[in-house]
Amino acid sequence: MAVAFGIVKRVATPQNAKVSAARRRRPQPSVGRPFLITMLVAAAGASSWLAYGYYCDNHVTLMFANGEHPVPPLELTFYPEQLAFTSPSPPSAIGEHRIEDQASVVVGDEFVPGHGVVRYRGEGVGTGFAYVKLGQKSTIQLRAPQSLRGRVGEPIGYWFMGWRCAGVRPVANAEVVIMGGGEHGVDLATTRTDVEGRFTITGFDGELDALGLRVRAPGFVIVHEYVDNLEQHAGERAVIALTPAEPRRGKLKVSDGIDASKLRLLARGLPGADTVADADGSFILDHIPNDLEARIVVHGMRDNWAQTLARTKRSKVATVSVVAGATLEGQVLDDQMQPVPRALVWVGDESAVRADSDGKYRLVQVLPGEVIVTAQLQTGRGSRARTKLGTRSVKLEPRRHHTDIDITLKR
């Protein structure tokens, strides 16, 4: 019996043709669209997260607590963290901000340039201070205000087989300041002595660390003392003795195009001993010990200004000039021409700057002329301490920014 195999062909009819065309026109599911939507959502989330992180890194959140009591309206004053011998004390404020009915506030780099100090004061709370940093949250505990009493006087000495003290002569109208952060800090409370040399200073948070007491009066050496424990002075603080000092006279000279009205003259190493010059350039620096020839520092100069070296003298008028200066930058390298991070760099007897992680440095307010740029790196400790030095001679021109002043350290 024979079996026939054959191929059955589909016959194209008009009805079948319509069905095929309809199927071709029907939209097919796409796998790309859900993926694209997912990626867009993820990108938006990542962008939001990055934006939030950037916002947090460039802002400071301050939160205040007042025990069981509500936080009163507070006045906030922001300062740069310039605890240095070449800056005024207290430093000039960056800005102020007031909070009314909230216990927290967020501020940006317009108030805190990286690191800073905030002073806070309000009704019924002690004025205090706190160190702040961009990208951080700080909780500040408010406390009741405290007070400190004391006397200021000039010891009366006599000679009897050595100098002895016969008593104390009161110093009236002496300025007494509670400083937050020590002698280079910010002022928290201020008062003056009466005719008997007595004072009572109130309104500050006495439980804070790093509190200092500054006392200064015309014709006397400035005095700084630490306030470490108010309980030791529950009655009256021991007499603060002032030593007579002869005011030092000076003359400030400026080159054409330099505005002297914004310049301040400091006695280096004596925070609080500073002044401004009169219209004719004359000035007086007070509160300097008689046996000290303090170096005069001009604060407020631009980067391309420079000052001449000057020291106060009891018998002479010190002259300090502000002229057009130079700036320079470069890199500190080792003998293999590799960057040396964190090395110190300076010119002459000026303050040193520290190179960054790539060994790059920048010096400003440098007097023009032939100078020696020095770099130094110290490694190890004790008997293993090693110091590497490098120098380079450079001729600096006024009003010019000198680049590529690289310095190679030697073993």
WOMOMO-V742331 format. One record per residue. N is the residue number from 1. RES is the residue in three letters. NEAR is the number of other C-alpha atoms within 12 Angstrom. Layout:
BEGIN
{{N & RES & NEAR} {N & RES & NEAR}}
END
This chain:
BEGIN
{{1 & MET & 3} {2 & ALA & 4} {3 & VAL & 5} {4 & ALA & 6} {5 & PHE & 6} {6 & GLY & 6} {7 & ILE & 6} {8 & VAL & 6} {9 & LYS & 6} {10 & ARG & 8} {11 & VAL & 9} {12 & ALA & 11} {13 & THR & 10} {14 & PRO & 10} {15 & GLN & 11} {16 & ASN & 13} {17 & ALA & 14} {18 & LYS & 13} {19 & VAL & 14} {20 & SER & 14} {21 & ALA & 12} {22 & ALA & 12} {23 & ARG & 12} {24 & ARG & 11} {25 & ARG & 10} {26 & ARG & 10} {27 & PRO & 8} {28 & GLN & 10} {29 & PRO & 8} {30 & SER & 9} {31 & VAL & 10} {32 & GLY & 11} {33 & ARG & 12} {34 & PRO & 12} {35 & PHE & 12} {36 & LEU & 13} {37 & ILE & 13} {38 & THR & 14} {39 & MET & 15} {40 & LEU & 14} {41 & VAL & 14} {42 & ALA & 14} {43 & ALA & 15} {44 & ALA & 14} {45 & GLY & 14} {46 & ALA & 14} {47 & SER & 15} {48 & SER & 14} {49 & TRP & 14} {50 & LEU & 14} {51 & ALA & 15} {52 & TYR & 15} {53 & GLY & 16} {54 & TYR & 16} {55 & TYR & 20} {56 & CYS & 21} {57 & ASP & 23} {58 & ASN & 25} {59 & HIS & 28} {60 & VAL & 34} {61 & THR & 28} {62 & LEU & 35} {63 & MET & 25} {64 & PHE & 33} {65 & ALA & 21} {66 & ASN & 25} {67 & GLY & 15} {68 & GLU & 9} {69 & HIS & 15} {70 & PRO & 22} {71 & VAL & 29} {72 & PRO & 26} {73 & PRO & 24} {74 & LEU & 34} {75 & GLU & 25} {76 & LEU & 32} {77 & THR & 33} {78 & PHE & 36} {79 & TYR & 40} {80 & PRO & 34} {81 & GLU & 33} {82 & GLN & 28} {83 & LEU & 26} {84 & ALA & 25} {85 & PHE & 28} {86 & THR & 30} {87 & SER & 33} {88 & PRO & 36} {89 & SER & 38} {90 & PRO & 35} {91 & PRO & 35} {92 & SER & 26} {93 & ALA & 26} {94 & ILE & 23} {95 & GLY & 24} {96 & GLU & 22} {97 & HIS & 26} {98 & ARG & 23} {99 & ILE & 24} {100 & GLU & 17} {101 & ASP & 15} {102 & GLN & 18} {103 & ALA & 26} {104 & SER & 27} {105 & VAL & 25} {106 & VAL & 31} {107 & VAL & 36} {108 & GLY & 28} {109 & ASP & 26} {110 & GLU & 22} {111 & PHE & 31} {112 & VAL & 34} {113 & PRO & 26} {114 & GLY & 24} {115 & HIS & 26} {116 & GLY & 35} {117 & VAL & 40} {118 & VAL & 42} {119 & ARG & 42} {120 & TYR & 41} {121 & ARG & 35} {122 & GLY & 31} {123 & GLU & 21} {124 & GLY & 22} {125 & VAL & 31} {126 & GLY & 32} {127 & THR & 41} {128 & GLY & 42} {129 & PHE & 43} {130 & ALA & 38} {131 & TYR & 35} {132 & VAL & 33} {133 & LYS & 31} {134 & LEU & 29} {135 & GLY & 25} {136 & GLN & 25} {137 & LYS & 23} {138 & SER & 26} {139 & THR & 20} {140 & ILE & 31} {141 & GLN & 28} {142 & LEU & 36} {143 & ARG & 31} {144 & ALA & 25} {145 & PRO & 24} {146 & GLN & 28} {147 & SER & 32} {148 & LEU & 35} {149 & ARG & 32} {150 & GLY & 32} {151 & ARG & 36} {152 & VAL & 40} {153 & GLY & 33} {154 & GLU & 28} {155 & PRO & 23} {156 & ILE & 18} {157 & GLY & 15} {158 & TYR & 13} {159 & TRP & 10} {160 & PHE & 9} {161 & MET & 6} {162 & GLY & 8} {163 & TRP & 11} {164 & ARG & 13} {165 & CYS & 15} {166 & ALA & 13} {167 & GLY & 14} {168 & VAL & 23} {169 & ARG & 24} {170 & PRO & 26} {171 & VAL & 33} {172 & ALA & 26} {173 & ASN & 23} {174 & ALA & 36} {175 & GLU & 33} {176 & VAL & 39} {177 & VAL & 42} {178 & ILE & 45} {179 & MET & 39} {180 & GLY & 42} {181 & GLY & 38} {182 & GLY & 31} {183 & GLU & 36} {184 & HIS & 37} {185 & GLY & 43} {186 & VAL & 43} {187 & ASP & 38} {188 & LEU & 40} {189 & ALA & 34} {190 & THR & 29} {191 & THR & 29} {192 & ARG & 29} {193 & THR & 28} {194 & ASP & 21} {195 & VAL & 16} {196 & GLU & 20} {197 & GLY & 30} {198 & ARG & 29} {199 & PHE & 33} {200 & THR & 29} {201 & ILE & 33} {202 & THR & 26} {203 & GLY & 28} {204 & PHE & 39} {205 & ASP & 38} {206 & GLY & 37} {207 & GLU & 24} {208 & LEU & 32} {209 & ASP & 21} {210 & ALA & 26} {211 & LEU & 34} {212 & GLY & 33} {213 & LEU & 41} {214 & ARG & 43} {215 & VAL & 43} {216 & ARG & 39} {217 & ALA & 36} {218 & PRO & 25} {219 & GLY & 24} {220 & PHE & 31} {221 & VAL & 33} {222 & ILE & 39} {223 & VAL & 33} {224 & HIS & 30} {225 & GLU & 26} {226 & TYR & 25} {227 & VAL & 31} {228 & ASP & 21} {229 & ASN & 21} {230 & LEU & 25} {231 & GLU & 16} {232 & GLN & 13} {233 & HIS & 20} {234 & ALA & 16} {235 & GLY & 14} {236 & GLU & 20} {237 & ARG & 25} {238 & ALA & 19} {239 & VAL & 25} {240 & ILE & 34} {241 & ALA & 31} {242 & LEU & 34} {243 & THR & 29} {244 & PRO & 26} {245 & ALA & 26} {246 & GLU & 27} {247 & PRO & 34} {248 & ARG & 40} {249 & ARG & 30} {250 & GLY & 34} {251 & LYS & 31} {252 & LEU & 37} {253 & LYS & 29} {254 & VAL & 30} {255 & SER & 19} {256 & ASP & 12} {257 & GLY & 12} {258 & ILE & 23} {259 & ASP & 21} {260 & ALA & 30} {261 & SER & 21} {262 & LYS & 19} {263 & LEU & 31} {264 & ARG & 34} {265 & LEU & 49} {266 & LEU & 39} {267 & ALA & 39} {268 & ARG & 31} {269 & GLY & 27} {270 & LEU & 34} {271 & PRO & 38} {272 & GLY & 42} {273 & ALA & 45} {274 & ASP & 37} {275 & THR & 33} {276 & VAL & 31} {277 & ALA & 29} {278 & ASP & 20} {279 & ALA & 16} {280 & ASP & 14} {281 & GLY & 27} {282 & SER & 24} {283 & PHE & 29} {284 & ILE & 34} {285 & LEU & 42} {286 & ASP & 36} {287 & HIS & 39} {288 & ILE & 41} {289 & PRO & 28} {290 & ASN & 22} {291 & ASP & 16} {292 & LEU & 23} {293 & GLU & 25} {294 & ALA & 31} {295 & ARG & 32} {296 & ILE & 42} {297 & VAL & 41} {298 & VAL & 41} {299 & HIS & 33} {300 & GLY & 27} {301 & MET & 29} {302 & ARG & 25} {303 & ASP & 25} {304 & ASN & 29} {305 & TRP & 36} {306 & ALA & 35} {307 & GLN & 36} {308 & THR & 29} {309 & LEU & 24} {310 & ALA & 28} {311 & ARG & 30} {312 & THR & 37} {313 & LYS & 28} {314 & ARG & 23} {315 & SER & 14} {316 & LYS & 17} {317 & VAL & 21} {318 & ALA & 30} {319 & THR & 30} {320 & VAL & 31} {321 & SER & 32} {322 & VAL & 39} {323 & VAL & 32} {324 & ALA & 31} {325 & GLY & 32} {326 & ALA & 33} {327 & THR & 35} {328 & LEU & 35} {329 & GLU & 31} {330 & GLY & 32} {331 & GLN & 37} {332 & VAL & 44} {333 & LEU & 35} {334 & ASP & 25} {335 & ASP & 16} {336 & GLN & 12} {337 & MET & 15} {338 & GLN & 18} {339 & PRO & 25} {340 & VAL & 36} {341 & PRO & 26} {342 & ARG & 24} {343 & ALA & 35} {344 & LEU & 34} {345 & VAL & 44} {346 & TRP & 34} {347 & VAL & 35} {348 & GLY & 24} {349 & ASP & 16} {350 & GLU & 25} {351 & SER & 21} {352 & ALA & 23} {353 & VAL & 25} {354 & ARG & 27} {355 & ALA & 29} {356 & ASP & 20} {357 & SER & 16} {358 & ASP & 18} {359 & GLY & 32} {360 & LYS & 30} {361 & TYR & 36} {362 & ARG & 32} {363 & LEU & 37} {364 & VAL & 33} {365 & GLN & 35} {366 & VAL & 44} {367 & LEU & 35} {368 & PRO & 31} {369 & GLY & 22} {370 & GLU & 17} {371 & VAL & 23} {372 & ILE & 24} {373 & VAL & 40} {374 & THR & 36} {375 & ALA & 41} {376 & GLN & 33} {377 & LEU & 31} {378 & GLN & 21} {379 & THR & 18} {380 & GLY & 11} {381 & ARG & 9} {382 & GLY & 9} {383 & SER & 8} {384 & ARG & 9} {385 & ALA & 11} {386 & ARG & 15} {387 & THR & 20} {388 & LYS & 26} {389 & LEU & 27} {390 & GLY & 29} {391 & THR & 25} {392 & ARG & 26} {393 & SER & 18} {394 & VAL & 28} {395 & LYS & 22} {396 & LEU & 30} {397 & GLU & 24} {398 & PRO & 25} {399 & ARG & 23} {400 & ARG & 23} {401 & HIS & 26} {402 & HIS & 25} {403 & THR & 19} {404 & ASP & 18} {405 & ILE & 31} {406 & ASP & 32} {407 & ILE & 39} {408 & THR & 30} {409 & LEU & 32} {410 & LYS & 23} {411 & ARG & 16}}
END
